[in-house]
Amino acid sequence: MLHYAWQQYGRWCRWSSPFIHLLTLTVLTFGVLAPLICHRLLYSYFYLRRWHLNPMSQEFLSQNQQEGQAALHYFEKLQIPNISKASNSETFRPLLLVTIITVQRRDDFHYVLQVASRFHHLLQQCGTNCQSHRVLICNVEPDPSRHQDVKLLSSFFPMVSRDKAREDPDPRVNHFEKEKQDYVFCLEQSLLAYNPEYVLVVEDDAVPEEEIFPVLQHLFLARFSKPYLRDALYFKLYHPERLQQYVNPEPMRILEWLGLGMFLGPVLNCVYSWAAGRPSLNWPIILFFAAYSMALSELVGRHYLLELRRLAPVLYNVVPVTECCTPAMLFSASSAHRALGYLKGLQCRQGFAKDIALYSLLRTKGENAYVVEPNLVRHVGMYSSLRLHENPKLL
């Protein structure tokens, strides 16, 4: 018996043994290669936070400050259009109205100028495909005249302002309720001013990605024809990258993760069998590679796999929404009216901000909502209008 056990041990420990091959691959991948390659990837488990977080945060702030100055120069050099800001809004119904909600923040970052200049550039680049799109600036600064960046933008975009300085302050209204009321005001004014088919409500620190308009065009023409999407309450175009991992309460992500393992398991088994000169199908090896690929994708970061979907609009994913956050929210005209009615009946507070309030409606009102993956905007605002941070970090 002891002799037989020793023979089995010898078979497993030979260099030609699959056990040794796969053990070596596992140690090299998770112990050497992945930590070396991924230690600077912000949303990876291999990220060395202690080494990189502070310098990367400072580098991001410096770069973003430069982008703010570039956006300021963009509008200073831009020729003021001759057409009236009203531009026959009473007769023309846009397919898409981009409403940028803005409040005065730190002057040196020019957040709203970054967002507006990017949208302006992308609309020019889009050409005839975006002729039915419009941009509206919604200024919710309590004293609208204090917002200097908005004064510059008023020469290029139509604008609405909520002058809360003239209103009697209600001591019962907290910061989170004020933010919700601002959101309701801007969404309502968007519908009243233009009556668009779709409203994209963007916060003033959500810079659009290069492919935002081609992807939205694909959604309008192809995806939204499906009844379950057409009747959705809203579509999120941004979800925090740090919350995009597979290990998550969301069932769809678990199914996606299992599907990845089921696909890559047989593929990697075939590669291994070809390299080792072994039979092509071996179920234990298939299961190993399925678990190996699932673990590697989670540890490296699902966010980086999602980036591969940017290759074409048709590859973008539309999945059930999660709570948090509202940098970019797409509403159809009918769903915007429903959302306004719901939000007006809710009181926001600490722990129940507008993003959680919107998400709560899915359960209480029987609505559906979805998120588009990967993100179609970048959240660049490290200085919040609600929470003050002297030394903000990327994580």
Secondary structure as the mmCIF struct_conf table of DSSP 4:
data_model
#
loop_
_struct_conf.conf_type_id
_struct_conf.id
_struct_conf.beg_label_comp_id
_struct_conf.beg_label_asym_id
_struct_conf.beg_label_seq_id
_struct_conf.end_label_comp_id
_struct_conf.end_label_asym_id
_struct_conf.end_label_seq_id
HELX_RH_AL_P HELX_RH_AL_P1 LEU A 2 CYS A 13
BEND BEND1 ARG A 14 ARG A 14
TURN_TY1_P TURN_TY1_P1 TRP A 15 SER A 16
BEND BEND2 SER A 17 SER A 17
HELX_RH_AL_P HELX_RH_AL_P2 PRO A 18 LEU A 28
HELX_RH_PI_P HELX_RH_PI_P1 THR A 29 LEU A 33
HELX_RH_AL_P HELX_RH_AL_P3 ALA A 34 CYS A 38
TURN_TY1_P TURN_TY1_P2 HIS A 39 ARG A 40
TURN_TY1_P TURN_TY1_P3 LEU A 42 TYR A 43
BEND BEND3 SER A 44 SER A 44
TURN_TY1_P TURN_TY1_P4 TYR A 45 PHE A 46
HELX_RH_AL_P HELX_RH_AL_P4 ARG A 49 LYS A 77
BEND BEND4 LEU A 78 LEU A 78
HELX_LH_PP_P HELX_LH_PP_P1 GLN A 79 PRO A 81
BEND BEND5 ASN A 82 ILE A 83
BEND BEND6 LYS A 85 ALA A 86
TURN_TY1_P TURN_TY1_P5 SER A 87 THR A 91
BEND BEND7 LEU A 95 LEU A 95
STRN STRN1 LEU A 96 THR A 102
TURN_TY1_P TURN_TY1_P6 ASP A 107 PHE A 109
HELX_RH_AL_P HELX_RH_AL_P5 TYR A 111 CYS A 126
HELX_RH_3T_P HELX_RH_3T_P1 GLY A 127 CYS A 130
TURN_TY1_P TURN_TY1_P7 GLN A 131 SER A 132
STRN STRN2 HIS A 133 ASN A 139
BEND BEND8 PRO A 142 ASP A 143
HELX_RH_3T_P HELX_RH_3T_P2 PRO A 144 ARG A 146
HELX_RH_AL_P HELX_RH_AL_P6 GLN A 148 LEU A 153
TURN_TY1_P TURN_TY1_P8 SER A 154 PHE A 156
BEND BEND9 PHE A 157 PHE A 157
STRN STRN3 MET A 159 SER A 161
HELX_RH_3T_P HELX_RH_3T_P3 LYS A 164 ARG A 166
BEND BEND10 GLU A 167 GLU A 167
HELX_LH_PP_P HELX_LH_PP_P2 ASP A 168 PRO A 169
TURN_TY1_P TURN_TY1_P9 PRO A 171 ARG A 172
HELX_RH_AL_P HELX_RH_AL_P7 HIS A 175 TYR A 194
BEND BEND11 GLU A 197 GLU A 197
STRN STRN4 TYR A 198 GLU A 203
TURN_TY1_P TURN_TY1_P10 ASP A 204 ASP A 205
STRN STRN5 ALA A 206 PRO A 208
HELX_LH_PP_P HELX_LH_PP_P3 GLU A 209 GLU A 209
TURN_TY1_P TURN_TY1_P11 GLU A 210 GLU A 211
HELX_RH_AL_P HELX_RH_AL_P8 ILE A 212 LEU A 221
TURN_TY1_P TURN_TY1_P12 ALA A 222 ALA A 222
HELX_RH_3T_P HELX_RH_3T_P4 ARG A 223 SER A 225
BEND BEND12 LYS A 226 LYS A 226
HELX_RH_AL_P HELX_RH_AL_P9 PRO A 227 ARG A 230
TURN_TY1_P TURN_TY1_P13 ASP A 231 ASP A 231
BEND BEND13 LEU A 233 LEU A 233
STRN STRN6 TYR A 234 LYS A 236
BEND BEND14 LEU A 237 LEU A 237
HELX_RH_3T_P HELX_RH_3T_P5 GLU A 241 LEU A 243
BEND BEND15 TYR A 246 PRO A 249
HELX_RH_AL_P HELX_RH_AL_P10 PRO A 251 ALA A 276
TURN_TY1_P TURN_TY1_P14 GLY A 277 GLY A 277
BEND BEND16 SER A 280 SER A 280
HELX_RH_AL_P HELX_RH_AL_P11 TRP A 283 VAL A 300
HELX_RH_AL_P HELX_RH_AL_P12 ARG A 302 LEU A 306
HELX_RH_3T_P HELX_RH_3T_P6 GLU A 307 LEU A 311
HELX_RH_3T_P HELX_RH_3T_P7 PRO A 313 LEU A 315
STRN STRN7 ASN A 317 PRO A 320
BEND BEND17 GLU A 323 GLU A 323
BEND BEND18 PRO A 327 PRO A 327
STRN STRN8 ALA A 328 SER A 332
HELX_RH_AL_P HELX_RH_AL_P13 ALA A 333 LYS A 344
TURN_TY1_P TURN_TY1_P15 GLY A 345 GLY A 345
STRN STRN9 ARG A 349 ARG A 349
TURN_TY1_P TURN_TY1_P16 GLN A 350 GLY A 351
STRN STRN10 PHE A 352 PHE A 352
HELX_RH_AL_P HELX_RH_AL_P14 LYS A 354 THR A 364
BEND BEND19 LYS A 365 LYS A 365
STRN STRN11 ALA A 369 GLU A 373
BEND BEND20 PRO A 374 PRO A 374
BEND BEND21 LEU A 376 LEU A 376
STRN STRN12 VAL A 377 HIS A 379
BEND BEND22 TYR A 383 TYR A 383
BEND BEND23 SER A 385 ARG A 387
BEND BEND24 GLU A 390 ASN A 391
#
